[in-house]
Amino acid sequence: MDDRLSDRKKKVLNALVDSYITDAEPISSSAIKNKYMPDVSSATIRSELATLEELGYLVQPHVSSGRVPSAKAYRFYVDCLLSECGDTDVDGLDETLKRRMSSVEELVRETAKTVSDVTNYTSLMVLSGADSLTVKEVKLVDLYDDSALVLVITDAGVIKDKTVAVPKDADGNYIELANRILNATFAGKSLAEIGSSAPVLEENIEGMKALVDEVIRLLAEYKRARESELYLEGADKIFQYPEARDVDNVRSFVSIISKKEKLHDLVAGDGDLEIDVKIGEQASEDLKHMALVTARYSVDGKEIGHVGVIGPERMDYKKVMSVLRQLVRAFDKKDNDPDTE
């Protein structure tokens, strides 16, 4: 916190940022007085604005233009002035989470679309924590053509399915025995446990080791894909804002959303923070003129991934942070139903 900011300076700064977020236009001292601080003279407000500019909270893009917030102003606004922001109800969010979906990936994709629609910014969601996923059941389903379908079910739902070859003389007894051995080998173990040591087969049956090895490969493939996947919705929404009239702003935005690996790291890099806000190139050289708000989300207490909203620095932080808080709570309350996870 900047000790040089008096309560009045904070109030002036708060008013200016609020107004600029709403209107994208510089606000005059008389407008601040009339709308936010009727008991303070315009001259006093002008003096406070001049001091705020000297301290780096306001900038004057052009000689003839008024002052607008700097990245430092938005940073202070987020850190100090939004401690008690209310929640915004997200129409459609509860319905999205309650829908029966075949996988956690489908749920994440639909949720990302809902967040983008509600905030009117670009939304991003990434999955994480694959090592902590626990295998609940492995099912081998006979397809009657020397092949079978392997379904791996974890506490995040059905995460992988694949057709595998089985012995030509495989019958119902073989499938039943294979299911028993597969579940004895994998059920109740996390992906980290499965990947760290070779499994010990319950029985030495011809062809069974190949089947177990195939399940291990399926889980390894899933883990690699999950750790690099990023779901992005509403990339074109940036063009609805005045910032899109500036070619440099558009170029920066297109550049960052094209760098999927870098964007993944930015979204997933909020550590233990419930809500993390990265503003401008002070936070990352890739975020010039932009802001990224992220949050961790969990299902039944287990971290599943991160959600983010990216937009111009002049983002409606109150609304975005409120939506993400509600989303995190909604995910955490979600029932542990394999059909909907």
C-alpha positions as MATLAB code, in Angstrom:
seq = 'MDDRLSDRKKKVLNALVDSYITDAEPISSSAIKNKYMPDVSSATIRSELATLEELGYLVQPHVSSGRVPSAKAYRFYVDCLLSECGDTDVDGLDETLKRRMSSVEELVRETAKTVSDVTNYTSLMVLSGADSLTVKEVKLVDLYDDSALVLVITDAGVIKDKTVAVPKDADGNYIELANRILNATFAGKSLAEIGSSAPVLEENIEGMKALVDEVIRLLAEYKRARESELYLEGADKIFQYPEARDVDNVRSFVSIISKKEKLHDLVAGDGDLEIDVKIGEQASEDLKHMALVTARYSVDGKEIGHVGVIGPERMDYKKVMSVLRQLVRAFDKKDNDPDTE';
ca = [
       0.000    0.000    0.000;
       1.222    3.487   -0.861;
       1.461    5.482    2.379;
       1.515    8.703    0.359;
      -2.167    8.319   -0.519;
      -4.545   10.002    1.882;
      -8.125    8.805    2.186;
      -9.206   11.643   -0.100;
      -6.638   10.740   -2.750;
      -7.839    7.133   -2.590;
     -11.422    8.280   -3.037;
     -10.497   10.488   -6.005;
      -8.520    7.643   -7.572;
     -11.330    5.181   -6.964;
     -13.820    7.576   -8.603;
     -11.604    8.181  -11.602;
     -10.941    4.468  -12.220;
     -14.626    3.582  -11.773;
     -15.639    6.261  -14.242;
     -12.985    5.349  -16.803;
     -13.878    1.654  -16.653;
     -17.492    2.548  -17.393;
     -17.090    5.269  -20.023;
     -13.532    4.960  -21.410;
     -13.342    8.747  -21.273;
     -11.146   11.015  -19.092;
     -13.152   12.481  -16.234;
     -12.883   16.108  -15.147;
     -12.517   17.388  -11.602;
     -15.997   18.936  -11.805;
     -17.492   15.587  -12.890;
     -15.816   13.841   -9.952;
     -17.198   16.500   -7.645;
     -20.737   16.256   -9.002;
     -20.907   12.484   -9.204;
     -18.706   11.253   -6.367;
     -17.524   14.002   -3.997;
     -20.062   16.875   -3.754;
     -18.572   18.125   -0.477;
     -15.095   18.730   -1.979;
     -14.263   21.708   -4.187;
     -13.186   21.254   -7.804;
      -9.932   23.081   -7.032;
      -9.075   20.587   -4.304;
      -9.882   17.674   -6.589;
      -7.694   19.177   -9.346;
      -4.842   19.402   -6.866;
      -5.305   15.778   -5.867;
      -5.356   14.714   -9.520;
      -2.109   16.573  -10.156;
      -0.457   14.831   -7.209;
      -1.754   11.430   -8.356;
      -0.208   12.075  -11.765;
       3.130   12.963  -10.155;
       2.971    9.705   -8.207;
       2.447    7.700  -11.404;
      -1.208    6.765  -10.921;
      -2.477    8.865  -13.816;
      -1.125    9.469  -17.296;
      -1.924   11.962  -20.033;
      -1.757   10.064  -23.355;
      -1.824   13.254  -25.412;
      -1.052   16.882  -24.615;
      -4.611   17.978  -25.284;
      -6.273   15.010  -23.567;
      -7.285   14.487  -19.967;
      -5.792   12.080  -17.500;
      -6.495    8.343  -17.512;
      -5.509    5.578  -15.051;
      -2.119    3.936  -15.376;
      -1.433    0.244  -14.761;
      -0.288    1.353  -11.293;
      -3.721    2.893  -10.673;
      -5.521   -0.292  -11.686;
      -3.156   -2.289   -9.489;
      -3.955   -0.116   -6.470;
      -7.661   -0.204   -7.323;
      -7.661   -4.002   -7.343;
      -5.455   -4.452   -4.279;
      -6.955   -1.833   -2.005;
     -10.345   -0.690   -3.245;
     -12.130   -3.966   -4.052;
     -11.831   -5.735   -0.710;
     -15.597   -5.785   -0.271;
     -16.902   -6.098   -3.817;
     -20.219   -7.908   -4.018;
     -21.066  -10.957   -6.076;
     -22.729  -10.940   -9.470;
     -25.218  -13.704  -10.190;
     -24.148  -15.667  -13.234;
     -27.206  -16.561  -15.287;
     -26.756  -20.017  -16.734;
     -23.779  -20.995  -14.589;
     -25.706  -23.255  -12.227;
     -27.509  -24.792  -15.192;
     -24.190  -25.476  -16.914;
     -22.753  -27.204  -13.855;
     -25.889  -29.296  -13.329;
     -26.032  -30.602  -16.883;
     -25.044  -34.221  -17.388;
     -21.757  -34.263  -19.262;
     -19.556  -37.139  -20.296;
     -16.256  -35.676  -19.114;
     -14.625  -32.928  -17.117;
     -13.305  -31.523  -20.407;
     -16.843  -30.972  -21.695;
     -17.816  -29.298  -18.419;
     -14.803  -26.979  -18.590;
     -15.502  -26.038  -22.206;
     -19.138  -25.178  -21.477;
     -18.206  -23.241  -18.334;
     -15.600  -21.209  -20.243;
     -18.287  -20.204  -22.742;
     -20.659  -19.165  -19.946;
     -17.985  -17.052  -18.224;
     -17.147  -15.324  -21.517;
     -20.814  -14.607  -22.212;
     -21.423  -13.174  -18.723;
     -18.295  -11.021  -18.454;
     -18.193  -10.125  -22.168;
     -14.444  -10.772  -22.194;
     -12.296  -13.630  -23.416;
     -12.305  -16.530  -20.953;
      -9.757  -19.278  -20.472;
      -9.755  -22.499  -18.498;
      -6.933  -24.958  -17.948;
      -6.931  -28.347  -16.283;
      -4.307  -29.293  -13.731;
      -3.619  -31.668  -10.900;
      -3.619  -34.816  -13.056;
      -1.219  -36.574  -10.671;
      -3.762  -36.349   -7.867;
      -6.576  -37.973   -9.862;
      -7.518  -41.391   -8.514;
      -8.645  -44.293  -10.675;
     -12.040  -45.500   -9.476;
     -12.613  -48.264  -12.008;
     -11.284  -49.739  -15.237;
     -13.841  -51.358  -17.525;
     -13.084  -53.690  -20.427;
     -16.084  -53.992  -22.757;
     -16.052  -56.815  -25.335;
     -16.717  -55.615  -28.899;
     -16.906  -59.186  -30.294;
     -14.358  -58.643  -33.086;
     -11.076  -59.511  -31.391;
     -11.139  -56.131  -29.732;
     -12.473  -54.488  -26.611;
     -13.119  -50.969  -25.362;
     -11.110  -49.822  -22.329;
     -12.804  -47.208  -20.136;
     -10.781  -45.580  -17.369;
     -12.985  -43.874  -14.772;
     -11.437  -41.531  -12.216;
     -12.803  -39.166   -9.603;
     -12.920  -36.635  -12.476;
     -15.202  -38.841  -14.587;
     -14.425  -40.940  -17.663;
     -11.061  -39.574  -18.680;
      -9.990  -41.964  -21.408;
     -11.354  -44.660  -23.673;
      -9.647  -46.651  -26.387;
     -10.156  -49.767  -28.436;
      -7.557  -52.473  -27.765;
      -6.889  -55.914  -29.200;
      -7.757  -59.036  -27.195;
      -6.894  -62.703  -27.843;
      -8.936  -64.262  -30.660;
     -10.323  -66.897  -28.306;
     -11.322  -64.337  -25.658;
     -14.734  -65.046  -24.194;
     -16.895  -63.722  -21.386;
     -14.712  -65.416  -18.802;
     -11.601  -63.707  -20.170;
     -13.293  -60.275  -20.094;
     -14.509  -60.868  -16.534;
     -11.065  -61.975  -15.376;
      -9.397  -59.063  -17.191;
     -11.701  -56.598  -15.447;
     -10.916  -58.133  -12.071;
      -7.155  -57.979  -12.658;
      -7.244  -54.451  -14.109;
      -9.173  -53.141  -11.122;
      -6.961  -54.982   -8.649;
      -3.980  -53.328  -10.382;
      -5.277  -49.757  -10.784;
      -8.390  -49.031   -8.700;
      -7.765  -46.734   -5.738;
      -4.387  -45.519   -7.032;
      -3.526  -41.998   -8.139;
      -1.972  -41.265  -11.513;
       1.205  -40.302   -9.678;
       1.363  -43.717   -7.981;
       0.695  -45.545  -11.239;
       3.390  -43.614  -13.075;
       6.057  -43.960  -10.394;
       6.398  -47.758  -10.243;
       5.687  -50.819  -12.353;
       2.415  -52.510  -11.332;
       2.438  -56.027   -9.938;
      -0.060  -58.250  -11.711;
      -2.388  -60.282   -9.544;
      -2.117  -63.254  -11.917;
       0.276  -64.134  -14.730;
      -2.060  -64.656  -17.673;
      -0.982  -64.529  -21.302;
      -1.866  -61.182  -22.865;
      -2.723  -59.524  -19.551;
       0.565  -57.666  -19.192;
       0.055  -56.084  -22.616;
      -3.411  -54.951  -21.507;
      -2.055  -53.448  -18.280;
       0.709  -51.687  -20.223;
      -1.929  -50.248  -22.570;
      -3.849  -48.761  -19.638;
      -0.629  -47.199  -18.336;
      -0.018  -45.660  -21.773;
      -3.577  -44.309  -21.857;
      -3.106  -42.611  -18.490;
       0.273  -41.164  -19.496;
      -1.233  -39.756  -22.700;
      -4.096  -38.220  -20.747;
      -1.743  -36.640  -18.212;
       0.401  -35.044  -20.940;
      -2.639  -33.727  -22.810;
      -4.294  -32.404  -19.658;
      -1.216  -30.496  -18.530;
      -0.985  -28.633  -21.848;
      -4.667  -28.143  -22.745;
      -6.195  -24.671  -22.735;
      -9.854  -23.877  -23.429;
     -10.448  -20.385  -24.822;
     -13.802  -18.752  -25.562;
     -14.812  -15.315  -26.832;
     -11.551  -14.297  -28.504;
     -13.429  -11.828  -30.711;
     -14.979   -9.913  -27.808;
     -11.978   -7.587  -27.615;
     -13.283   -5.870  -30.774;
     -16.349   -4.641  -28.886;
     -14.225   -2.227  -26.830;
     -12.733    1.180  -27.769;
      -9.257   -0.233  -27.120;
      -9.578   -2.204  -30.362;
      -9.299    1.040  -32.322;
      -5.610    1.060  -31.364;
      -3.699   -1.312  -33.644;
      -1.007   -1.892  -30.994;
      -3.634   -3.069  -28.509;
      -5.092   -5.543  -30.982;
      -1.646   -6.768  -31.946;
      -0.752   -7.382  -28.288;
      -4.003   -9.238  -27.659;
      -3.707  -11.469  -30.724;
      -0.080  -12.166  -29.870;
      -0.784  -13.367  -26.322;
      -3.786  -15.564  -27.154;
      -1.715  -17.151  -29.936;
       0.984  -18.193  -27.465;
      -0.969  -21.067  -25.929;
       1.948  -22.345  -23.815;
       2.735  -18.882  -22.432;
      -0.935  -18.151  -21.795;
      -1.335  -21.501  -20.049;
       1.530  -20.600  -17.709;
       0.037  -17.166  -16.978;
      -3.386  -18.624  -16.151;
      -2.062  -21.487  -14.035;
       0.606  -19.465  -12.233;
      -1.426  -17.906   -9.421;
       0.047  -20.070   -6.648;
      -2.133  -20.225   -3.539;
      -4.123  -17.068   -4.281;
      -7.902  -17.438   -4.494;
      -8.057  -14.618   -7.053;
      -4.977  -13.320   -8.874;
      -4.922  -10.192  -11.024;
      -2.120   -9.492  -13.486;
      -2.180   -5.994  -14.974;
      -0.137   -4.723  -17.886;
       3.469   -5.333  -18.741;
       4.447   -4.700  -15.113;
       3.044   -8.198  -14.492;
       4.212   -9.725  -17.778;
       5.747   -8.283  -20.909;
       3.099  -10.232  -22.829;
       0.247   -8.333  -21.152;
       0.899   -4.881  -22.570;
      -2.357   -2.862  -22.351;
      -4.173   -5.931  -20.985;
      -5.250   -7.508  -17.709;
      -5.714  -11.139  -16.703;
      -7.805  -12.236  -13.715;
      -7.472  -15.880  -12.667;
      -8.790  -18.207   -9.982;
      -8.256  -21.804   -8.871;
     -11.305  -24.068   -8.994;
     -11.944  -27.414   -7.346;
     -14.530  -30.183   -7.452;
     -15.337  -31.753   -4.080;
     -12.268  -30.145   -2.538;
      -9.822  -31.427   -5.164;
      -8.121  -28.848   -7.370;
      -9.120  -29.374  -10.998;
      -7.599  -26.345  -12.710;
      -7.655  -22.592  -13.209;
     -10.050  -20.182  -14.856;
      -9.064  -16.829  -16.300;
     -10.574  -13.770  -17.927;
      -8.423  -11.613  -20.211;
      -9.345   -8.188  -21.522;
      -8.192   -4.580  -21.717;
      -6.583   -2.896  -18.705;
      -9.837   -0.979  -18.435;
     -11.539   -4.185  -17.377;
     -14.595   -4.247  -15.123;
     -12.598   -5.819  -12.287;
     -15.481   -5.805   -9.828;
     -17.693   -7.839  -12.116;
     -14.983  -10.229  -13.277;
     -13.703  -10.972   -9.767;
     -17.264  -11.442   -8.548;
     -18.087  -13.876  -11.361;
     -14.942  -15.921  -10.728;
     -15.652  -16.102   -6.993;
     -19.156  -17.386   -7.693;
     -17.795  -19.879  -10.215;
     -15.232  -21.231   -7.758;
     -17.925  -21.707   -5.109;
     -20.257  -23.378   -7.614;
     -17.563  -25.844   -8.688;
     -16.676  -26.658   -5.092;
     -20.311  -27.467   -4.281;
     -20.736  -29.641   -7.338;
     -21.839  -33.222   -6.589;
     -19.313  -35.940   -7.288;
     -21.321  -37.631  -10.074;
     -19.256  -39.440  -12.729;
     -21.808  -38.513  -15.398;
     -21.460  -34.786  -14.791;
     -17.815  -34.344  -13.983;
];
